[in-house]
């Protein structure tokens, strides 16, 4: 963890000036026990990576990250709550980012409240890179393209994002990495900025 990136409000005292070449030593506290704040589910999260501070799980297609009502089940957050419960861990369920309902892939969870702002800032500063493969019908008329359109929550379908005039600015670099002309399908590599 790069402690120089943790917002100053989380530091107990003013940090000393450090030259870039100097190694920084710091004691990172263990995560404190908290109540699991989502209902457990019969399903359990598929863990891809875990340490004492973060958890990375596989989100299958067809489920959303969370409902507004934490007592409902069937979401990835419920799967993570079940994992924490079954492994004897006591953490609030904190996804760092989201994926659409139809999208499958890795989702990063933060186990401690004091490190969440670090990840939020890293996403805002584009220090966390997210790359997806999109399997699409049809043959694109480009080799690579940049899409710069605002996105926001789809008000008609829970757990889905869409292009929205009032949404957040979003930039996606797309590159066509495979074309099957016979089946008329393509694979696009999409990098979110």
N, C-alpha and C positions, 0 to 999 in steps of 0.2 A: 504494500500500500504506500503510495506516495503521499506522505503526510503534509507536504508543502501545498497540496491541492485541497486540503480540508478547509472549509470556510472558517474564518477567524472566530466567528461566534462560538464555534465548538472548542476552541482552544482556551484552556483555563488561564493562561498568562500570555503576555505579548511574546511572540517568537523572536529569538535572536536572529540577527542578520547572518545569513549563511552564504558563503561563496559557492558557486556551482560545483567546484571540484571537491568540496568537502563532503564526506559521507554524513548523512543525518542519522542519528541514533535516537530511537524513541521506544518507549514501552507502549505497546498497543494492548489496551485492556481486553479481557475476555468478555464476550457478550453476556449480558445479564439475562436471567430467566424472566420470561414474560408469559402472559396468557396467550394461548393460540386463539386468534380472534375470528376464525372462520369455522363453520361447521365441518366436521369430518365427513368423508364420503366413503362409499364401499370401494372405490378405486383409489389407487395410490400412485403418486407421481413417479415417473421413470427418471431416476437421478443420473445425470451425465457427469457431473462434477460437484464436489462438496468439500468445503473446509469449515473452520469455525466461524467464518464471517459471511460466506456466500453459499448459495445453492444454485446450480444450473440444472433445469429439468427439460425434458422433451415435451413440447405441447403437441398433442395429436390434432389433426384436422377435425373440425366439427364441434369443438367446444370453445367457450369463451374463457377469458382469464378470470373474470369475476362478475358477480351480480352486485347491485347496490345493496341488496339485502344479504348480509353475511350469514344468515341462518339457512338460506337455500343451498342446495347441493348441485353437483353436476358440472362444476367449473374447475379450472386448473388450480385456483387457489384452494378449493376444497381437497383436491388431490394432494397438494403440498401440506395442508393441515393434517391430513391422514398420515402422511409420511412422518411429519414431526411427532405426531402422537404415537405412532407405532415404534418409532426409534427413541422415544423418551426425551425428545428435545422440546424446549419451551421457548418458542419464538412467535412473535406476531408475523403474519404472512404479508410480506412486502415485495411485490413485483417491481422491478426497476423499469421495465418497459412492457409494452403489450404487443400482441399479434392479433390480426383479424381472426374471426371464427374459422374461416376456411383454411387459414395458413397453419402449417405445421413447422416446428423448429424449436430452437433453444430459447428459453426464457430465464433471465437472471433474477434471482431473489436475494435480497439483503437480509441477513439475520439480526442486525443490530441497528437501532434507531440513530445512533450517532454517526454511522457511516453512510446512511441513505443520502444525505446532502452531497456527499462526495460523488456518488454515482449520478445523481440528478445533474450536478454541474458538469460531469464528464460527458453526459449525453448532450447537454446544451452546447458544450464547447466542441462537439464532434470528435471526442477522444475515444469513444466507444464506437466501433465500426460494426455495422450490420449488413450482411450480404445474404441475398436470397436467390434461389433459382425458381423462376416462374415457368410453368409448363402451359403453353398457350395454343389455342386453336388458330390455325392460319399461318401465313408466311409474312413476316414483317418486311417492310420496304426500306429497312435501314440496317446497317451493321452495328452502329451505336447511336445513342440519342440521350439527351438530358431532358427530363421532365421536371418543370418547375411550376407547380400548382399548389394552392392551399388545400389542406385536408382537414376534415373535422369528423365528428361522430355522425353516423348515419341515423337520422331520427326515426327512420322506418324499420331498421333492422338492428337489434341490440348486438353489440360486440363487433360491429363492422364500421370501417372508416370509408369516407368518400370525398371526392372533390367538393369543396364548399367555399363559396366566396368569403365567408367570415371565418374560415378555418386558419390553422397555423401554417406558416410557410413550410413547404416540403420540397426537397430536391432529391431526385432519384436518377442515378446514372444507370442506363440500360445498355447491355451489350448482347447481341444475338450470338450464342455460343454453339447452337446446334439447330439444324433445319432438316426435317424429314419431309421432302417434297411429295413423296408418294402418299403419306398419311396426312399431309398438310398440317403438321404440328411443328412447334418450335420450342426451344428452351432459351429463356432470357436470363442473364445474370443481372441482378438489380442490386445496386449499392446505394444505401440510404446515406445522405449527407446530413 
